[in-house]
Amino acid sequence: MKTRFILIQTSHAGNVGAVARAMKTMGFDDLVLVAPRWPNVLRKEETIQRASGALDVLANARIVATLDEALDGISHLCATAMTPRDFGPPTRTPREHFDLLLKGELCALDGRAQEANFADKTHALNRAADPHPSPLPAGEGVKPAQPVALAPLGRGRGEGHLRHVPSHASSNQGISSESGVAFLFGSERFGMANEDVYRCHVALSIPTNPQFGSLNLGAAVQVIAYEWRQALGGYGVPESAPQGERADAAQLAGMLAHWEQALAAISFLDPAAPKKLMPRLNQMFNRAALTQEEIHILRGVAKSMLQAARANR
C-alpha cells in the first residue's frame, strides 16, 4: 500500500535525517518535505549523519512548496496532534485508527462524527447570522436532519466555508491496496496548522505520559511508522542461530559417569553414600537439553577436576 510521510515546514535538518532513518527501519521510503526551512536540507551534513545509512530515503525525497503538491495520489490523510481540537477530524490513537481503517469500519464512525461537527458549526453560524430567529409555526416540530458530510477544506479556506455534499462522499469502506495513505507532521515548534488538520480524515495522538508527552519529530515518526507496519502485517523476528545437535541419551550418560568419577576424586561425592546427587544432576542436565558441544565442554571440566585431584595426591 502506498504510504507517504509528509513533513510540513521542518526547521531542524537533523530531524529530517532521523525521520528518514525511522522510515527505513519500517520499510517505508516515500518522504515529502513541504516548505522546509533549509532548501538544501536533504544535502546538509547533519541530515546525512542523522539518517545513519538511510541515504536512499533522502535521495528519493521531494521538496515542494505547498501541501497540495505533496498529496498527489493520496486518498487518506492522517494528521498528528498532541491534544484534541475542538473542531475537526476525530482524534484516535494510531493503533485504534489503523485497525478500523483496515477493517473498513470507519464509515459509520466518521459519518456520525462529521454530522455532529457540521450540526454544531451550522447552529453556531445560524445563531450569529440571526440572533432573533422566528418561532416555528404551531404544530411543527424539528424535522430529522438529512445525513451530511463536510467537504474537504482547501488550504486557506476559512471555517465558515462549509458545504453540503452527498453522505456517501465521506464514506470509507476500508482502504484498498491501491489507495494512498499519508501521515502529516507539523513544524517542531508549532505543530500542524488548523487549516491543515481540517483537511485530514483523522488526528492521530500517540498515548504518552500525561505529565510529559513531548516527543521529538523523529521519535513520533518512528512510533507511527511502527504501528502502521504492524497493522499491515509487520516483520518477523529473525530466527536465532542454530544451537547445535542435541546430545543423545548415551552421550549424556557417559558425561554423567565421567562427572561421577571427578566429583568423587575431589571428595564432593561420597561413593559410599551418594544419596541422590547423581539423579539430581541427571534431571538438571535433562532440563538443560544439552547439545553435543556442551557435552564436550562438561567432559573437559570433569577431566580437569580429575587431573587436579591426581596432582594433589
C-alpha positions in Angstrom: 0.0 0.0 0.0 1.3 3.4 -0.9 2.5 5.2 2.3 3.8 8.7 2.4 5.3 10.7 5.3 4.9 14.5 4.9 6.9 17.0 7.0 5.5 20.5 7.0 7.9 23.4 7.5 10.5 21.4 9.3 13.1 23.6 10.8 15.9 21.3 12.0 18.0 19.4 9.5 18.8 16.6 11.9 15.2 15.8 12.3 14.9 15.1 8.6 17.7 12.6 8.8 16.1 11.0 11.9 12.8 10.7 10.1 14.5 9.0 7.1 16.1 6.5 9.4 12.8 5.8 11.2 11.0 5.3 7.9 13.6 2.9 6.5 13.6 0.7 9.6 9.9 0.1 9.0 10.3 -0.4 5.2 8.9 3.0 4.0 10.7 5.3 1.6 8.2 8.0 0.4 9.2 11.2 2.1 7.9 14.7 1.1 9.0 18.0 2.7 6.7 21.0 2.5 8.5 24.3 2.6 11.3 23.3 4.9 13.5 26.0 6.5 16.5 24.9 4.5 16.1 24.5 0.7 19.1 22.2 0.7 18.2 20.3 3.8 18.4 16.9 2.1 22.1 17.5 1.4 23.1 19.1 4.7 25.8 17.2 6.7 23.6 17.0 9.8 20.8 15.4 7.8 23.1 12.8 6.3 24.6 11.9 9.7 21.3 11.5 11.5 20.0 9.4 8.6 22.5 6.8 9.7 22.6 5.0 6.4 19.1 5.7 5.1 20.5 7.7 2.2 18.2 6.1 -0.3 15.2 7.6 1.5 16.9 11.0 1.4 17.7 10.5 -2.3 14.1 9.7 -3.2 12.6 12.5 -1.0 10.9 15.5 -2.6 10.7 19.1 -1.6 7.5 21.0 -2.6 6.2 24.5 -1.8 2.6 23.6 -0.8 0.8 20.8 0.9 -1.4 20.3 -2.2 1.7 19.3 -4.1 2.5 16.7 -1.5 -0.8 14.9 -1.7 -0.8 13.6 -5.2 -2.1 10.0 -5.3 -3.1 10.1 -1.7 -6.7 9.3 -0.6 -6.5 9.1 3.2 -4.8 11.8 5.3 -3.7 11.3 8.9 -2.8 14.4 10.9 -0.7 14.2 14.1 -1.7 16.1 17.1 -0.7 16.0 20.8 -4.0 17.3 22.1 -7.5 17.0 20.6 -9.0 20.1 18.8 -12.5 21.5 19.4 -13.3 21.2 15.8 -12.0 19.0 13.0 -11.5 15.3 12.4 -11.8 12.7 15.2 -8.8 12.1 17.4 -7.7 8.5 17.8 -4.6 6.5 18.8 -2.7 5.2 15.8 -3.4 1.5 16.7 -7.2 2.2 17.1 -7.4 4.1 13.8 -5.3 1.6 11.8 -7.4 -1.3 13.0 -10.6 0.5 12.0 -9.1 1.7 8.7 -8.0 -1.8 7.5 -11.2 -3.5 8.7 -13.4 -0.9 6.8 -15.3 0.2 9.9 -14.7 4.0 9.5 -17.8 4.8 7.5 -20.3 4.8 10.4 -17.9 6.3 12.9 -16.7 9.1 10.7 -20.2 9.8 9.4 -21.6 10.3 12.9 -18.6 12.4 13.9 -18.9 14.7 10.9 -22.6 15.1 11.2 -22.2 16.2 14.8 -19.4 18.6 13.9 -21.4 20.0 11.0 -24.6 20.4 13.1 -22.7 22.2 15.9 -20.9 24.5 13.4 -24.1 25.3 11.4 -26.0 26.0 14.6 -23.3 28.5 15.7 -23.3 30.2 12.3 -27.0 30.5 12.2 -27.1 32.0 15.6 -24.5 34.5 14.6 -26.4 35.4 11.4 -29.8 35.7 13.1 -29.8 36.3 16.8 -33.6 36.5 16.9 -34.9 33.6 14.9 -38.6 33.3 14.2 -40.5 30.7 16.2 -41.7 27.6 14.4 -45.4 27.5 13.3 -47.7 25.8 15.8 -47.7 22.0 15.4 -44.4 21.8 13.6 -41.5 20.1 15.3 -37.9 19.8 14.3 -37.6 17.5 11.3 -34.8 14.9 11.3 -31.7 16.2 9.6 -30.6 14.6 6.4 -27.2 12.9 6.5 -24.5 15.4 5.5 -20.7 15.4 5.4 -18.1 18.0 5.3 -16.3 18.6 2.0 -12.5 18.7 2.4 -11.4 22.2 3.3 -9.0 23.7 0.8 -5.8 25.3 2.0 -6.5 28.8 3.3 -10.3 28.4 3.4 -12.0 29.7 6.5 -14.0 27.5 8.9 -17.2 29.2 7.7 -16.9 27.8 4.2 -18.9 24.6 4.8 -20.9 23.0 2.1 -23.3 20.0 1.9 -22.1 17.0 -0.1 -23.8 13.6 -0.5 -23.4 11.5 2.6 -21.6 8.8 0.6 -18.8 11.2 -0.3 -17.2 10.8 3.1 -17.9 7.1 3.4 -14.8 5.0 3.8 -15.5 1.3 3.3 -11.9 0.4 4.3 -8.9 1.1 2.1 -7.6 -0.8 -0.8 -4.1 -1.7 -1.7 -4.2 0.8 -4.5 -5.1 3.7 -2.1 -2.6 6.0 -0.7 -2.1 6.9 3.0 -0.2 10.0 4.2 1.0 10.9 7.6 1.4 14.6 8.2 3.7 16.1 10.7 3.9 19.8 11.5 6.8 22.0 12.4 8.8 21.2 15.6 7.8 24.4 17.3 4.1 24.9 16.4 2.9 21.5 15.2 0.3 21.4 12.5 -1.8 24.4 11.4 -5.5 24.1 12.0 -6.3 24.5 8.3 -4.0 21.5 7.5 -5.6 19.4 10.2 -9.1 20.1 8.9 -8.2 18.5 5.6 -7.4 15.2 7.3 -9.6 12.2 8.0 -8.2 11.7 11.5 -5.9 13.3 14.0 -3.6 10.7 15.4 -2.5 11.1 19.0 0.2 9.0 20.5 -0.6 7.9 24.1 2.1 9.3 26.4 2.8 10.2 30.0 0.1 12.8 30.9 2.8 14.8 32.8 5.3 14.7 29.9 4.0 14.0 26.5 6.8 15.6 24.5 8.1 13.6 21.5 10.6 14.9 19.1 9.8 14.6 15.4 12.0 11.5 14.7 10.5 9.7 17.7 6.9 10.5 16.7 7.5 9.3 13.1 9.1 6.1 14.4 6.1 5.3 16.6 3.6 6.0 13.7 5.7 4.0 11.2 6.0 1.1 13.6 2.2 1.0 14.3 1.4 1.2 10.6 3.8 -1.5 9.7 2.4 -3.8 12.4 -1.1 -3.1 11.2 0.0 -4.1 7.7 1.4 -7.3 8.9 4.8 -6.4 10.4 8.1 -8.1 10.1 9.0 -11.5 11.6 11.6 -11.7 14.3 14.9 -13.1 12.9 15.4 -16.7 14.0 18.3 -17.4 16.3 21.4 -19.2 15.1 21.2 -23.0 15.2 22.2 -24.2 18.7 23.9 -27.4 17.5 22.8 -31.0 17.5 21.2 -32.3 20.7 23.1 -34.9 22.7 21.5 -38.3 22.9 20.9 -40.4 26.0 24.1 -42.4 25.6 26.2 -39.2 25.4 24.5 -37.7 28.5 25.0 -41.0 30.4 28.7 -41.1 29.5 29.2 -37.5 30.6 27.4 -38.2 34.0 29.7 -41.2 34.6 32.7 -39.0 33.9 31.4 -36.4 36.4 30.7 -39.0 39.0 34.4 -40.0 38.9 35.5 -36.4 39.0 33.2 -35.4 41.9 34.4 -38.5 43.9 38.1 -37.6 43.1 37.6 -34.1 44.6 35.7 -35.5 47.6 32.5 -33.7 46.7 30.7 -37.1 46.2 31.0 -39.9 48.7 30.6 -43.2 46.7 29.6 -45.0 49.9 26.7 -42.6 50.5 25.9 -40.9 47.2 22.3 -40.1 48.2 20.5 -38.5 45.2 23.3 -36.3 43.9 23.7 -38.1 40.5 20.0 -38.5 39.8 19.5 -34.8 40.6 22.4 -33.9 38.2 20.8 -36.1 35.6 17.5 -34.3 35.9 19.2 -30.9 35.8 21.1 -31.7 32.6 17.9 -33.2 31.0 16.1 -29.9 31.6 19.1 -28.1 30.0 18.7 -30.0 26.8 22.4 -30.2 26.2 24.0 -30.1 22.8 26.9 -32.3 21.8 29.2 -29.4 22.0 28.1 -28.7 25.6 28.6 -32.4 26.5 32.2 -32.0 25.3 32.7 -28.9 27.5 31.3 -30.6 30.6 33.6 -33.6 29.9 36.5 -31.2 29.7 35.5 -29.8 33.1 35.4 -33.3 34.6 38.8 -34.2 33.0 40.4 -31.1 34.6 38.9 -32.0 38.0 40.4 -35.5 37.8 43.8 -34.1 36.8 43.8 -31.6 39.6 42.9 -34.3 42.1 45.7 -36.6 41.0 48.2 -33.7 41.2 47.3 -33.0 44.8 47.8 -36.6 46.0 
